[in-house]
Amino acid sequence: MKRIEVLGAGCRKCETTFNVIREAARQAAVEVQLEKVTDLARIVGYGILQTPGVATDGKVVHTGGIPGPETVRAWLAK
Amino acid sequence: MPSRMTLAQCQKAPLPPGTGASSGTLRGKHVEAVALLGLSRATRFGEAVHFFLYDAPKVLLLLVGVVFVMGVVQTFFAPARTRALLAGRRLGVGNALAALLGIVTPFCSCSAVPLFIGFLSAGVPLGVTFSFLISAPMVNEVALALLLGLFGWKVAALYLGLGLLVAIVAGLVIGRLRMERHLEDWVRAIHLGEAAAPHGTVRTWAERFEAGVRHLREIVGRVWPYVLAGIGLGAGIHGYVPEDFLASFMGANVWWAVPAAVLLGVPMYTNAAGIIPVVEALIGKGAALGTTLAFMMSVIALSAPEILILRKVLRWPLIATFVGVVAFGVLVVGYVFNAVL
């Protein structure tokens, strides 16, 4: 199962990002393990400069904003 | 909307003294617009409505233009690129560069911590990082657009120059004090892998314009209620507060006005959008420009929520130094403005 982490210390955009991905996964009927990472040390450990960031299977694929629906579908399809 | 017109249609109407720096090119038609609503500028309510109709469309249009352009410009300055430009810079040149990049690099205070650590871990000196962190929120496009719309380009340019100066000098001071030991332990212990850079693709102009529109939607979509509320409050002050009422305690001759304004500004947290229209109205009532600019900078650059976010990575001595140095810089700016203008 694909593991997706939303990296961000609880700002509104991070919340939206989480919801966007959850909704996209539900629509695509893809089972994902979706996690909110709010611990700063862990977020920083990923080497991102802007939140929200997204990591799929431990690899950063997105930073600094809410990802578009196309982008999210591409992660789920991979 | 009665306030829509071309500049050419407008007549210049003389302004009463002390109405502020925004000159009266649009005022003539607004007298008519206000008159159409059955209001007279001789009444307080009429004067307030006039002020609102005059300022609101102009400021919102400017805001849309400036924020869009900034959204496009920001596509050239991803934070990772800014970091690469700043890594290993010496104090001095590095601080100036950091303050300038703070204007054009996209920044949101909720990203302050990852950015802070990301900069330090890539070898950007602490003082240079602070110059960036001070400049980025203080000298932002919303503040500049509003100042431009309400006060004219001279005040906007002064704000830009002095904001940069405060950011540069404060960063220099923090760098000289060698306060690295006041970082939290987990920050110093952190060892970063090579930062992921998912946005490595070449951007086309179409993509940059799209980014500009997105930025526009996001920023203006968020701040327009504050702008209107601020202009509304400003209109109220304009119509109801007696002329020169504020001169007695916010005028240039009151020595304690600037420190009081700075102190008052720290716990207050609003964005530039809400505070600037109010500031314009205050100045119309006899408040000194330096005092009000100091208040504005203090409100925008030093805010309690941001300090709490930074507390996660900085120990109190460094936080106190940061607040103290920036407050002092703002204080000097206030006095200089009052003395010169």
Interface residues (C-beta under 8 A of the other chain):
Chain A: G8 A9 C11 K13 C14 L40 A41 I43 V44 G45 Y46 G47 I48 L49 Q50 T51 K59 V60 V61 H62 T63 G64
Chain B: A78 P79 A80 R83 P106 C108 C110 S111 V113 P114 L115 I117 G118 F119 W186 I190 L192 G193 E194 A195 A196 P198 H199 K312 V313
